[in-house]
Amino acid sequence: MANDTRNHTHDPEKVAFMEKELRYISGIIKQKGREILNSYTITPPQFVALQWLFEHGDMTIGDLSNKMYLAFSTTTDLVDRMEKNNLVMRIREEQDRRVVRIKLLQEGERIIEEVIQKRQEYLETVLADFTQSEVEQFSFLLEKLHTNMK
């Protein structure tokens, strides 16, 4: 396996360049995401919470706190505000009434679907100059990077 370079130390200048580009890309994505959210009644942290509930289903405040890397009290306040806006509701478990799960409501689901759709439309415009092959390769490499970061 002469061509196997997985254990190879990469060019520090190339690594520094990639880190800087990823930082810039992350900033642009956050800014564009905020612009999209401006036309909705939710905040960026609420978007993240709704996204977790949308993708993973009902969860406890403790589970949501862990997923979002927030304090339990901060997540409780977040859920309180979302509940007031009819985006989520608290449901007590039948088997153990002490356990309260957060359930995504129809309005929360509608907003998250619309926001994600608009974000995907933005990405589509960014990728307009990419060939199909480049999109497939980029997608593969993004997935590989994400897997290696877990």
MODELLER restraints for C-alpha pairs under 7 A, 6 or more apart:
rsr = mdl.restraints
at = mdl.atoms
rsr.add(forms.Gaussian(group=physical.xy_distance, feature=features.Distance(at['CA:33:A'], at['CA:119:A']), mean=6.93, stdev=0.5))
rsr.add(forms.Gaussian(group=physical.xy_distance, feature=features.Distance(at['CA:34:A'], at['CA:44:A']), mean=6.85, stdev=0.5))
rsr.add(forms.Gaussian(group=physical.xy_distance, feature=features.Distance(at['CA:36:A'], at['CA:115:A']), mean=6.79, stdev=0.5))
rsr.add(forms.Gaussian(group=physical.xy_distance, feature=features.Distance(at['CA:46:A'], at['CA:78:A']), mean=6.72, stdev=0.5))
rsr.add(forms.Gaussian(group=physical.xy_distance, feature=features.Distance(at['CA:50:A'], at['CA:108:A']), mean=6.75, stdev=0.5))
rsr.add(forms.Gaussian(group=physical.xy_distance, feature=features.Distance(at['CA:50:A'], at['CA:112:A']), mean=6.61, stdev=0.5))
rsr.add(forms.Gaussian(group=physical.xy_distance, feature=features.Distance(at['CA:51:A'], at['CA:112:A']), mean=6.55, stdev=0.5))
rsr.add(forms.Gaussian(group=physical.xy_distance, feature=features.Distance(at['CA:53:A'], at['CA:104:A']), mean=6.20, stdev=0.5))
rsr.add(forms.Gaussian(group=physical.xy_distance, feature=features.Distance(at['CA:54:A'], at['CA:104:A']), mean=6.87, stdev=0.5))
rsr.add(forms.Gaussian(group=physical.xy_distance, feature=features.Distance(at['CA:54:A'], at['CA:109:A']), mean=6.73, stdev=0.5))
rsr.add(forms.Gaussian(group=physical.xy_distance, feature=features.Distance(at['CA:58:A'], at['CA:101:A']), mean=5.97, stdev=0.5))
rsr.add(forms.Gaussian(group=physical.xy_distance, feature=features.Distance(at['CA:58:A'], at['CA:102:A']), mean=5.38, stdev=0.5))
rsr.add(forms.Gaussian(group=physical.xy_distance, feature=features.Distance(at['CA:58:A'], at['CA:103:A']), mean=4.85, stdev=0.5))
rsr.add(forms.Gaussian(group=physical.xy_distance, feature=features.Distance(at['CA:58:A'], at['CA:104:A']), mean=6.95, stdev=0.5))
rsr.add(forms.Gaussian(group=physical.xy_distance, feature=features.Distance(at['CA:59:A'], at['CA:101:A']), mean=5.05, stdev=0.5))
rsr.add(forms.Gaussian(group=physical.xy_distance, feature=features.Distance(at['CA:59:A'], at['CA:102:A']), mean=5.40, stdev=0.5))
rsr.add(forms.Gaussian(group=physical.xy_distance, feature=features.Distance(at['CA:60:A'], at['CA:100:A']), mean=5.92, stdev=0.5))
rsr.add(forms.Gaussian(group=physical.xy_distance, feature=features.Distance(at['CA:60:A'], at['CA:101:A']), mean=4.38, stdev=0.5))
rsr.add(forms.Gaussian(group=physical.xy_distance, feature=features.Distance(at['CA:60:A'], at['CA:102:A']), mean=5.80, stdev=0.5))
rsr.add(forms.Gaussian(group=physical.xy_distance, feature=features.Distance(at['CA:61:A'], at['CA:72:A']), mean=6.94, stdev=0.5))
rsr.add(forms.Gaussian(group=physical.xy_distance, feature=features.Distance(at['CA:61:A'], at['CA:75:A']), mean=6.61, stdev=0.5))
rsr.add(forms.Gaussian(group=physical.xy_distance, feature=features.Distance(at['CA:61:A'], at['CA:76:A']), mean=6.68, stdev=0.5))
rsr.add(forms.Gaussian(group=physical.xy_distance, feature=features.Distance(at['CA:61:A'], at['CA:101:A']), mean=6.98, stdev=0.5))
rsr.add(forms.Gaussian(group=physical.xy_distance, feature=features.Distance(at['CA:61:A'], at['CA:102:A']), mean=6.88, stdev=0.5))
rsr.add(forms.Gaussian(group=physical.xy_distance, feature=features.Distance(at['CA:62:A'], at['CA:72:A']), mean=6.28, stdev=0.5))
rsr.add(forms.Gaussian(group=physical.xy_distance, feature=features.Distance(at['CA:65:A'], at['CA:71:A']), mean=6.12, stdev=0.5))
rsr.add(forms.Gaussian(group=physical.xy_distance, feature=features.Distance(at['CA:65:A'], at['CA:72:A']), mean=5.60, stdev=0.5))
rsr.add(forms.Gaussian(group=physical.xy_distance, feature=features.Distance(at['CA:65:A'], at['CA:75:A']), mean=5.74, stdev=0.5))
rsr.add(forms.Gaussian(group=physical.xy_distance, feature=features.Distance(at['CA:82:A'], at['CA:88:A']), mean=5.90, stdev=0.5))
rsr.add(forms.Gaussian(group=physical.xy_distance, feature=features.Distance(at['CA:83:A'], at['CA:89:A']), mean=5.46, stdev=0.5))
rsr.add(forms.Gaussian(group=physical.xy_distance, feature=features.Distance(at['CA:86:A'], at['CA:105:A']), mean=6.91, stdev=0.5))
rsr.add(forms.Gaussian(group=physical.xy_distance, feature=features.Distance(at['CA:86:A'], at['CA:107:A']), mean=6.73, stdev=0.5))
rsr.add(forms.Gaussian(group=physical.xy_distance, feature=features.Distance(at['CA:87:A'], at['CA:104:A']), mean=6.29, stdev=0.5))
rsr.add(forms.Gaussian(group=physical.xy_distance, feature=features.Distance(at['CA:87:A'], at['CA:105:A']), mean=5.27, stdev=0.5))
rsr.add(forms.Gaussian(group=physical.xy_distance, feature=features.Distance(at['CA:87:A'], at['CA:107:A']), mean=5.38, stdev=0.5))
rsr.add(forms.Gaussian(group=physical.xy_distance, feature=features.Distance(at['CA:87:A'], at['CA:108:A']), mean=4.08, stdev=0.5))
rsr.add(forms.Gaussian(group=physical.xy_distance, feature=features.Distance(at['CA:88:A'], at['CA:102:A']), mean=6.50, stdev=0.5))
rsr.add(forms.Gaussian(group=physical.xy_distance, feature=features.Distance(at['CA:88:A'], at['CA:103:A']), mean=5.38, stdev=0.5))
rsr.add(forms.Gaussian(group=physical.xy_distance, feature=features.Distance(at['CA:88:A'], at['CA:104:A']), mean=4.51, stdev=0.5))
rsr.add(forms.Gaussian(group=physical.xy_distance, feature=features.Distance(at['CA:88:A'], at['CA:105:A']), mean=4.93, stdev=0.5))
rsr.add(forms.Gaussian(group=physical.xy_distance, feature=features.Distance(at['CA:88:A'], at['CA:108:A']), mean=6.51, stdev=0.5))
rsr.add(forms.Gaussian(group=physical.xy_distance, feature=features.Distance(at['CA:89:A'], at['CA:102:A']), mean=5.76, stdev=0.5))
rsr.add(forms.Gaussian(group=physical.xy_distance, feature=features.Distance(at['CA:89:A'], at['CA:103:A']), mean=5.31, stdev=0.5))
rsr.add(forms.Gaussian(group=physical.xy_distance, feature=features.Distance(at['CA:89:A'], at['CA:104:A']), mean=6.73, stdev=0.5))
rsr.add(forms.Gaussian(group=physical.xy_distance, feature=features.Distance(at['CA:89:A'], at['CA:105:A']), mean=6.84, stdev=0.5))
rsr.add(forms.Gaussian(group=physical.xy_distance, feature=features.Distance(at['CA:90:A'], at['CA:100:A']), mean=6.18, stdev=0.5))
rsr.add(forms.Gaussian(group=physical.xy_distance, feature=features.Distance(at['CA:90:A'], at['CA:101:A']), mean=5.64, stdev=0.5))
rsr.add(forms.Gaussian(group=physical.xy_distance, feature=features.Distance(at['CA:90:A'], at['CA:102:A']), mean=4.75, stdev=0.5))
rsr.add(forms.Gaussian(group=physical.xy_distance, feature=features.Distance(at['CA:90:A'], at['CA:103:A']), mean=6.23, stdev=0.5))
rsr.add(forms.Gaussian(group=physical.xy_distance, feature=features.Distance(at['CA:91:A'], at['CA:100:A']), mean=5.46, stdev=0.5))
rsr.add(forms.Gaussian(group=physical.xy_distance, feature=features.Distance(at['CA:91:A'], at['CA:101:A']), mean=5.18, stdev=0.5))
rsr.add(forms.Gaussian(group=physical.xy_distance, feature=features.Distance(at['CA:91:A'], at['CA:102:A']), mean=6.32, stdev=0.5))
rsr.add(forms.Gaussian(group=physical.xy_distance, feature=features.Distance(at['CA:91:A'], at['CA:103:A']), mean=6.94, stdev=0.5))
rsr.add(forms.Gaussian(group=physical.xy_distance, feature=features.Distance(at['CA:92:A'], at['CA:99:A']), mean=5.83, stdev=0.5))
rsr.add(forms.Gaussian(group=physical.xy_distance, feature=features.Distance(at['CA:92:A'], at['CA:100:A']), mean=4.44, stdev=0.5))
rsr.add(forms.Gaussian(group=physical.xy_distance, feature=features.Distance(at['CA:92:A'], at['CA:101:A']), mean=6.25, stdev=0.5))
rsr.add(forms.Gaussian(group=physical.xy_distance, feature=features.Distance(at['CA:93:A'], at['CA:99:A']), mean=5.66, stdev=0.5))
rsr.add(forms.Gaussian(group=physical.xy_distance, feature=features.Distance(at['CA:93:A'], at['CA:100:A']), mean=6.15, stdev=0.5))
